[in-house]
């Protein structure tokens, strides 16, 4: 599919959704190595595979040595904040201090990587 990244990125995005959940790392490597703008991939995932958007941003940040754009950094912060509040709200007021601290440290570590 990599040659198609240069000629028809939307076709690659459509077909990559079929394997994204079963092989996320390989699929994201394909999307990163092709000629598909990261903002386009993120927007497509947001619409068609929202559960994979955070995973895409996380893997993209880990794999991309050049960092990510400010727009995608903001998207990552919003996604992480949503995950943190979702986990916290699912505790129904019964917070496990250690678990909450672990989630908070993970979110903080990812934010530090983004901001530095």
PyMOL CGO cylinders between C-alpha atoms (Angstrom):
from pymol import cmd
from pymol.cgo import CYLINDER

trace = [
    CYLINDER, 0.00, 0.00, 0.00, 2.94, 2.34, 0.48, 0.3, 1, 1, 1, 1, 1, 1,
    CYLINDER, 2.94, 2.34, 0.48, 3.17, 3.33, -3.22, 0.3, 1, 1, 1, 1, 1, 1,
    CYLINDER, 3.17, 3.33, -3.22, -0.49, 4.38, -3.03, 0.3, 1, 1, 1, 1, 1, 1,
    CYLINDER, -0.49, 4.38, -3.03, 0.35, 6.87, -0.25, 0.3, 1, 1, 1, 1, 1, 1,
    CYLINDER, 0.35, 6.87, -0.25, 1.83, 9.12, -2.92, 0.3, 1, 1, 1, 1, 1, 1,
    CYLINDER, 1.83, 9.12, -2.92, -1.01, 8.85, -5.40, 0.3, 1, 1, 1, 1, 1, 1,
    CYLINDER, -1.01, 8.85, -5.40, -4.21, 8.31, -3.42, 0.3, 1, 1, 1, 1, 1, 1,
    CYLINDER, -4.21, 8.31, -3.42, -3.84, 8.96, 0.32, 0.3, 1, 1, 1, 1, 1, 1,
    CYLINDER, -3.84, 8.96, 0.32, -7.61, 8.77, 0.94, 0.3, 1, 1, 1, 1, 1, 1,
    CYLINDER, -7.61, 8.77, 0.94, -7.74, 5.27, -0.52, 0.3, 1, 1, 1, 1, 1, 1,
    CYLINDER, -7.74, 5.27, -0.52, -4.89, 4.24, 1.78, 0.3, 1, 1, 1, 1, 1, 1,
    CYLINDER, -4.89, 4.24, 1.78, -6.72, 5.72, 4.77, 0.3, 1, 1, 1, 1, 1, 1,
    CYLINDER, -6.72, 5.72, 4.77, -9.92, 3.89, 3.91, 0.3, 1, 1, 1, 1, 1, 1,
    CYLINDER, -9.92, 3.89, 3.91, -8.19, 0.52, 3.52, 0.3, 1, 1, 1, 1, 1, 1,
    CYLINDER, -8.19, 0.52, 3.52, -5.93, 1.02, 6.53, 0.3, 1, 1, 1, 1, 1, 1,
    CYLINDER, -5.93, 1.02, 6.53, -9.00, 1.18, 8.79, 0.3, 1, 1, 1, 1, 1, 1,
    CYLINDER, -9.00, 1.18, 8.79, -9.48, -2.54, 8.12, 0.3, 1, 1, 1, 1, 1, 1,
    CYLINDER, -9.48, -2.54, 8.12, -6.16, -3.44, 9.74, 0.3, 1, 1, 1, 1, 1, 1,
    CYLINDER, -6.16, -3.44, 9.74, -5.65, -0.55, 12.15, 0.3, 1, 1, 1, 1, 1, 1,
    CYLINDER, -5.65, -0.55, 12.15, -7.13, -2.26, 15.20, 0.3, 1, 1, 1, 1, 1, 1,
    CYLINDER, -7.13, -2.26, 15.20, -5.41, -5.60, 14.63, 0.3, 1, 1, 1, 1, 1, 1,
    CYLINDER, -5.41, -5.60, 14.63, -2.00, -4.16, 13.64, 0.3, 1, 1, 1, 1, 1, 1,
    CYLINDER, -2.00, -4.16, 13.64, -1.92, -0.56, 14.93, 0.3, 1, 1, 1, 1, 1, 1,
    CYLINDER, -1.92, -0.56, 14.93, 1.85, -0.13, 15.04, 0.3, 1, 1, 1, 1, 1, 1,
    CYLINDER, 1.85, -0.13, 15.04, 2.44, -1.44, 11.51, 0.3, 1, 1, 1, 1, 1, 1,
    CYLINDER, 2.44, -1.44, 11.51, -0.46, 0.57, 10.12, 0.3, 1, 1, 1, 1, 1, 1,
    CYLINDER, -0.46, 0.57, 10.12, 0.72, 3.78, 11.76, 0.3, 1, 1, 1, 1, 1, 1,
    CYLINDER, 0.72, 3.78, 11.76, 4.27, 3.12, 10.52, 0.3, 1, 1, 1, 1, 1, 1,
    CYLINDER, 4.27, 3.12, 10.52, 2.81, 2.88, 7.01, 0.3, 1, 1, 1, 1, 1, 1,
    CYLINDER, 2.81, 2.88, 7.01, 0.88, 6.12, 7.45, 0.3, 1, 1, 1, 1, 1, 1,
    CYLINDER, 0.88, 6.12, 7.45, 3.96, 7.88, 8.84, 0.3, 1, 1, 1, 1, 1, 1,
    CYLINDER, 3.96, 7.88, 8.84, 6.28, 6.64, 6.12, 0.3, 1, 1, 1, 1, 1, 1,
    CYLINDER, 6.28, 6.64, 6.12, 3.91, 7.60, 3.32, 0.3, 1, 1, 1, 1, 1, 1,
    CYLINDER, 3.91, 7.60, 3.32, 3.04, 10.97, 1.92, 0.3, 1, 1, 1, 1, 1, 1,
    CYLINDER, 3.04, 10.97, 1.92, -0.08, 11.38, 4.04, 0.3, 1, 1, 1, 1, 1, 1,
    CYLINDER, -0.08, 11.38, 4.04, -0.17, 14.54, 6.16, 0.3, 1, 1, 1, 1, 1, 1,
    CYLINDER, -0.17, 14.54, 6.16, -0.53, 13.76, 9.87, 0.3, 1, 1, 1, 1, 1, 1,
    CYLINDER, -0.53, 13.76, 9.87, -3.35, 16.30, 10.23, 0.3, 1, 1, 1, 1, 1, 1,
    CYLINDER, -3.35, 16.30, 10.23, -5.31, 14.47, 7.51, 0.3, 1, 1, 1, 1, 1, 1,
    CYLINDER, -5.31, 14.47, 7.51, -4.77, 11.10, 9.21, 0.3, 1, 1, 1, 1, 1, 1,
    CYLINDER, -4.77, 11.10, 9.21, -5.79, 12.52, 12.58, 0.3, 1, 1, 1, 1, 1, 1,
    CYLINDER, -5.79, 12.52, 12.58, -8.91, 14.14, 11.14, 0.3, 1, 1, 1, 1, 1, 1,
    CYLINDER, -8.91, 14.14, 11.14, -9.87, 10.91, 9.35, 0.3, 1, 1, 1, 1, 1, 1,
    CYLINDER, -9.87, 10.91, 9.35, -9.39, 8.84, 12.51, 0.3, 1, 1, 1, 1, 1, 1,
    CYLINDER, -9.39, 8.84, 12.51, -11.38, 11.35, 14.54, 0.3, 1, 1, 1, 1, 1, 1,
    CYLINDER, -11.38, 11.35, 14.54, -14.33, 10.84, 12.19, 0.3, 1, 1, 1, 1, 1, 1,
    CYLINDER, -14.33, 10.84, 12.19, -14.05, 7.14, 11.36, 0.3, 1, 1, 1, 1, 1, 1,
    CYLINDER, -14.05, 7.14, 11.36, -12.15, 5.47, 14.22, 0.3, 1, 1, 1, 1, 1, 1,
    CYLINDER, -12.15, 5.47, 14.22, -12.25, 7.74, 17.29, 0.3, 1, 1, 1, 1, 1, 1,
    CYLINDER, -12.25, 7.74, 17.29, -11.12, 4.93, 19.57, 0.3, 1, 1, 1, 1, 1, 1,
    CYLINDER, -11.12, 4.93, 19.57, -7.87, 4.73, 17.59, 0.3, 1, 1, 1, 1, 1, 1,
    CYLINDER, -7.87, 4.73, 17.59, -7.17, 8.46, 17.42, 0.3, 1, 1, 1, 1, 1, 1,
    CYLINDER, -7.17, 8.46, 17.42, -5.41, 8.61, 20.79, 0.3, 1, 1, 1, 1, 1, 1,
    CYLINDER, -5.41, 8.61, 20.79, -3.43, 5.48, 19.94, 0.3, 1, 1, 1, 1, 1, 1,
    CYLINDER, -3.43, 5.48, 19.94, -2.39, 7.04, 16.63, 0.3, 1, 1, 1, 1, 1, 1,
    CYLINDER, -2.39, 7.04, 16.63, -1.24, 10.25, 18.32, 0.3, 1, 1, 1, 1, 1, 1,
    CYLINDER, -1.24, 10.25, 18.32, 0.63, 8.32, 21.01, 0.3, 1, 1, 1, 1, 1, 1,
    CYLINDER, 0.63, 8.32, 21.01, 2.40, 6.04, 18.52, 0.3, 1, 1, 1, 1, 1, 1,
    CYLINDER, 2.40, 6.04, 18.52, 3.10, 8.91, 16.16, 0.3, 1, 1, 1, 1, 1, 1,
    CYLINDER, 3.10, 8.91, 16.16, 4.75, 10.85, 18.97, 0.3, 1, 1, 1, 1, 1, 1,
    CYLINDER, 4.75, 10.85, 18.97, 6.82, 7.80, 19.97, 0.3, 1, 1, 1, 1, 1, 1,
    CYLINDER, 6.82, 7.80, 19.97, 7.87, 7.00, 16.37, 0.3, 1, 1, 1, 1, 1, 1,
    CYLINDER, 7.87, 7.00, 16.37, 8.30, 10.45, 14.89, 0.3, 1, 1, 1, 1, 1, 1,
    CYLINDER, 8.30, 10.45, 14.89, 11.72, 11.78, 15.77, 0.3, 1, 1, 1, 1, 1, 1,
    CYLINDER, 11.72, 11.78, 15.77, 10.87, 15.25, 14.45, 0.3, 1, 1, 1, 1, 1, 1,
    CYLINDER, 10.87, 15.25, 14.45, 7.99, 15.73, 16.86, 0.3, 1, 1, 1, 1, 1, 1,
    CYLINDER, 7.99, 15.73, 16.86, 4.46, 16.66, 15.94, 0.3, 1, 1, 1, 1, 1, 1,
    CYLINDER, 4.46, 16.66, 15.94, 2.77, 19.88, 14.88, 0.3, 1, 1, 1, 1, 1, 1,
    CYLINDER, 2.77, 19.88, 14.88, 1.24, 22.29, 17.35, 0.3, 1, 1, 1, 1, 1, 1,
    CYLINDER, 1.24, 22.29, 17.35, -2.24, 21.36, 16.12, 0.3, 1, 1, 1, 1, 1, 1,
    CYLINDER, -2.24, 21.36, 16.12, -1.61, 17.68, 16.86, 0.3, 1, 1, 1, 1, 1, 1,
    CYLINDER, -1.61, 17.68, 16.86, -0.02, 18.52, 20.21, 0.3, 1, 1, 1, 1, 1, 1,
    CYLINDER, -0.02, 18.52, 20.21, -3.23, 20.32, 21.18, 0.3, 1, 1, 1, 1, 1, 1,
    CYLINDER, -3.23, 20.32, 21.18, -5.26, 17.34, 20.00, 0.3, 1, 1, 1, 1, 1, 1,
    CYLINDER, -5.26, 17.34, 20.00, -3.07, 15.02, 22.11, 0.3, 1, 1, 1, 1, 1, 1,
    CYLINDER, -3.07, 15.02, 22.11, -3.56, 17.21, 25.20, 0.3, 1, 1, 1, 1, 1, 1,
    CYLINDER, -3.56, 17.21, 25.20, -7.35, 17.22, 24.68, 0.3, 1, 1, 1, 1, 1, 1,
    CYLINDER, -7.35, 17.22, 24.68, -7.38, 13.44, 24.21, 0.3, 1, 1, 1, 1, 1, 1,
    CYLINDER, -7.38, 13.44, 24.21, -5.27, 12.82, 27.31, 0.3, 1, 1, 1, 1, 1, 1,
    CYLINDER, -5.27, 12.82, 27.31, -7.36, 15.20, 29.40, 0.3, 1, 1, 1, 1, 1, 1,
    CYLINDER, -7.36, 15.20, 29.40, -10.51, 13.41, 28.22, 0.3, 1, 1, 1, 1, 1, 1,
    CYLINDER, -10.51, 13.41, 28.22, -9.01, 10.00, 29.13, 0.3, 1, 1, 1, 1, 1, 1,
    CYLINDER, -9.01, 10.00, 29.13, -7.95, 11.25, 32.56, 0.3, 1, 1, 1, 1, 1, 1,
    CYLINDER, -7.95, 11.25, 32.56, -11.36, 12.74, 33.35, 0.3, 1, 1, 1, 1, 1, 1,
    CYLINDER, -11.36, 12.74, 33.35, -13.14, 9.69, 31.97, 0.3, 1, 1, 1, 1, 1, 1,
    CYLINDER, -13.14, 9.69, 31.97, -11.16, 7.36, 34.21, 0.3, 1, 1, 1, 1, 1, 1,
    CYLINDER, -11.16, 7.36, 34.21, -11.63, 9.68, 37.17, 0.3, 1, 1, 1, 1, 1, 1,
    CYLINDER, -11.63, 9.68, 37.17, -15.38, 10.03, 36.58, 0.3, 1, 1, 1, 1, 1, 1,
    CYLINDER, -15.38, 10.03, 36.58, -15.79, 6.26, 36.21, 0.3, 1, 1, 1, 1, 1, 1,
    CYLINDER, -15.79, 6.26, 36.21, -14.53, 5.83, 39.75, 0.3, 1, 1, 1, 1, 1, 1,
    CYLINDER, -14.53, 5.83, 39.75, -17.92, 7.21, 40.98, 0.3, 1, 1, 1, 1, 1, 1,
    CYLINDER, -17.92, 7.21, 40.98, -16.28, 9.14, 43.78, 0.3, 1, 1, 1, 1, 1, 1,
    CYLINDER, -16.28, 9.14, 43.78, -14.42, 6.06, 44.98, 0.3, 1, 1, 1, 1, 1, 1,
    CYLINDER, -14.42, 6.06, 44.98, -10.90, 6.92, 44.03, 0.3, 1, 1, 1, 1, 1, 1,
    CYLINDER, -10.90, 6.92, 44.03, -8.02, 4.57, 44.39, 0.3, 1, 1, 1, 1, 1, 1,
    CYLINDER, -8.02, 4.57, 44.39, -5.22, 6.93, 45.29, 0.3, 1, 1, 1, 1, 1, 1,
    CYLINDER, -5.22, 6.93, 45.29, -2.50, 4.76, 43.77, 0.3, 1, 1, 1, 1, 1, 1,
    CYLINDER, -2.50, 4.76, 43.77, -4.40, 4.18, 40.53, 0.3, 1, 1, 1, 1, 1, 1,
    CYLINDER, -4.40, 4.18, 40.53, -5.31, 7.86, 40.15, 0.3, 1, 1, 1, 1, 1, 1,
    CYLINDER, -5.31, 7.86, 40.15, -1.72, 8.84, 40.83, 0.3, 1, 1, 1, 1, 1, 1,
    CYLINDER, -1.72, 8.84, 40.83, -0.47, 6.35, 38.23, 0.3, 1, 1, 1, 1, 1, 1,
    CYLINDER, -0.47, 6.35, 38.23, -2.86, 7.71, 35.57, 0.3, 1, 1, 1, 1, 1, 1,
    CYLINDER, -2.86, 7.71, 35.57, -1.95, 11.27, 36.48, 0.3, 1, 1, 1, 1, 1, 1,
    CYLINDER, -1.95, 11.27, 36.48, 1.79, 10.48, 36.21, 0.3, 1, 1, 1, 1, 1, 1,
    CYLINDER, 1.79, 10.48, 36.21, 1.25, 8.84, 32.80, 0.3, 1, 1, 1, 1, 1, 1,
    CYLINDER, 1.25, 8.84, 32.80, -0.69, 11.85, 31.50, 0.3, 1, 1, 1, 1, 1, 1,
    CYLINDER, -0.69, 11.85, 31.50, 1.94, 14.22, 32.91, 0.3, 1, 1, 1, 1, 1, 1,
    CYLINDER, 1.94, 14.22, 32.91, 4.80, 12.21, 31.35, 0.3, 1, 1, 1, 1, 1, 1,
    CYLINDER, 4.80, 12.21, 31.35, 3.16, 12.31, 27.92, 0.3, 1, 1, 1, 1, 1, 1,
    CYLINDER, 3.16, 12.31, 27.92, 2.49, 16.03, 28.24, 0.3, 1, 1, 1, 1, 1, 1,
    CYLINDER, 2.49, 16.03, 28.24, 6.12, 16.67, 29.17, 0.3, 1, 1, 1, 1, 1, 1,
    CYLINDER, 6.12, 16.67, 29.17, 7.29, 14.77, 26.10, 0.3, 1, 1, 1, 1, 1, 1,
    CYLINDER, 7.29, 14.77, 26.10, 4.97, 16.88, 23.95, 0.3, 1, 1, 1, 1, 1, 1,
    CYLINDER, 4.97, 16.88, 23.95, 6.00, 20.17, 25.46, 0.3, 1, 1, 1, 1, 1, 1,
    CYLINDER, 6.00, 20.17, 25.46, 9.76, 19.58, 25.54, 0.3, 1, 1, 1, 1, 1, 1,
]
cmd.load_cgo(trace, "trace")
